[in-house]
Each structure stands twice: as C-alpha cells, then as structure tokens.
Amino acid sequence: MSEYEKPSKAEDEYFARQELERRKKWAAEHTAEMADHEKAQAKELHWMKCPKCGMDLATVDFHGVSIDRCTACGGMYFEAGELEEVLKREHGFLHRAISIFR
C-alpha cells in the first residue's frame, strides 16, 4: 500500500473544515429563508386587520387622504405620512391637538 492511497491527517482536517463551512452556510441560508417565510405568513395573516380588535379594515377618504378604518370598533389608522397630510389640510382643533405631541 503506497502513502498516496491513505489520506493524511491534514487532509482529513481540511475536508472536515470544508464540510463544516458548507453546513454553516446552508444553515444560515435556511434560517434566512425561514425568517422570510414567517414574515410573509404574518403579513398575510394580519394584512388589513385592526390592531385593537382584529376585525377587517376598510380604506376610507378623510379630507382627501385615504386612511384605514376598522369596520367593527371604528378605529382609524394612519400609514406613514398620512397624518401629516391630513394636518396640512386641516387647521382647526385637530391640528392644534396633534401639535402638542410634536
């Protein structure tokens, strides 16, 4: 038996490290895939649902801005920039009340 047929200890360690790195990379990719899948599932489950009571939200026009309103509890929910747009158009009580929180 020649020495070329038998792998050296260094070769075994090298291939073991290569296999470990490959498995780590696969695990990281799998974890990222699962996180994306869970995020998509949560979005599908909660899309256009009231955060207070869980019922459906309907889009309504309020001072020229489309906002989401709960069909059950009547809660109104603003997306990014919608409140500021309503405040630009409304200069009465609502504008003064919201300016307290700025």
C-alpha positions as CSV (number, residue, x, y, z in Angstrom):
1,M,0.0,0.0,0.0
2,S,1.5,3.3,-1.0
3,E,1.3,6.5,1.0
4,Y,-0.9,8.2,-1.6
5,E,-3.8,5.8,-1.0
6,K,-4.1,6.8,2.6
7,P,-5.2,10.4,3.4
8,S,-3.1,12.3,5.8
9,K,-4.5,13.8,9.0
10,A,-4.1,17.3,7.5
11,E,-6.2,16.3,4.5
12,D,-8.9,14.8,6.8
13,E,-9.0,18.1,8.8
14,Y,-9.1,20.2,5.7
15,F,-12.1,18.3,4.3
16,A,-13.8,18.3,7.7
17,R,-13.4,22.1,7.9
18,Q,-14.7,22.5,4.3
19,E,-17.8,20.4,5.2
20,L,-18.4,22.4,8.4
21,E,-18.2,25.7,6.5
22,R,-20.6,24.3,3.8
23,R,-23.1,23.2,6.5
24,K,-22.8,26.6,8.3
25,K,-23.6,28.4,5.1
26,W,-26.5,26.2,4.4
27,A,-27.9,26.7,7.9
28,A,-27.6,30.5,7.6
29,E,-29.4,30.4,4.2
30,H,-32.1,28.1,5.6
31,T,-32.6,30.4,8.7
32,A,-32.9,33.5,6.4
33,E,-35.4,31.6,4.2
34,M,-37.5,30.6,7.2
35,A,-37.5,34.1,8.5
36,D,-38.7,35.5,5.2
37,H,-41.4,32.8,5.0
38,E,-42.6,33.6,8.6
39,K,-42.6,37.3,7.8
40,A,-44.7,36.7,4.7
41,Q,-47.1,34.5,6.6
42,A,-47.6,37.1,9.4
43,K,-48.2,39.8,6.8
44,E,-50.8,37.6,5.1
45,L,-52.5,36.8,8.4
46,H,-52.6,40.4,9.7
47,W,-53.0,42.4,6.5
48,M,-55.7,45.0,6.8
49,K,-56.8,43.8,10.2
50,C,-57.5,46.1,13.2
51,P,-54.6,46.0,15.7
52,K,-57.2,46.6,18.5
53,C,-60.0,44.1,17.8
54,G,-58.7,42.1,14.8
55,M,-61.6,42.8,12.5
56,D,-61.2,43.9,8.9
57,L,-60.1,47.4,8.0
58,A,-61.7,49.4,5.2
59,T,-60.0,52.2,3.3
60,V,-61.9,55.5,3.6
61,D,-61.3,59.0,2.3
62,F,-60.7,61.6,5.1
63,H,-60.0,65.2,4.0
64,G,-58.7,63.8,0.7
65,V,-56.4,61.2,2.3
66,S,-57.1,57.5,2.2
67,I,-56.9,56.1,5.7
68,D,-57.8,52.7,7.2
69,R,-60.8,52.4,9.5
70,C,-62.0,49.4,11.4
71,T,-65.4,48.2,10.4
72,A,-66.1,46.9,14.0
73,C,-64.7,49.3,16.6
74,G,-64.3,52.4,14.3
75,G,-60.6,52.9,15.0
76,M,-58.7,55.0,12.4
77,Y,-55.2,54.1,11.5
78,F,-52.7,56.2,9.6
79,E,-49.9,54.9,7.5
80,A,-46.6,56.8,7.2
81,G,-47.2,60.4,6.1
82,E,-51.0,60.3,6.1
83,L,-51.4,62.1,9.4
84,E,-49.1,64.9,8.3
85,E,-51.1,65.2,5.0
86,V,-54.4,65.5,7.0
87,L,-52.8,68.1,9.2
88,K,-51.8,70.2,6.2
89,R,-55.3,70.3,5.1
90,E,-57.0,70.7,8.5
91,H,-56.0,73.8,10.5
92,G,-58.7,73.6,13.2
93,F,-58.9,71.7,16.5
94,L,-57.2,68.5,15.2
95,H,-54.2,70.5,14.1
96,R,-53.8,72.2,17.5
97,A,-54.3,68.9,19.4
98,I,-51.8,67.0,17.4
99,S,-49.2,69.8,17.6
100,I,-49.0,69.1,21.3
101,F,-47.3,65.8,20.7
102,R,-44.6,67.1,18.3
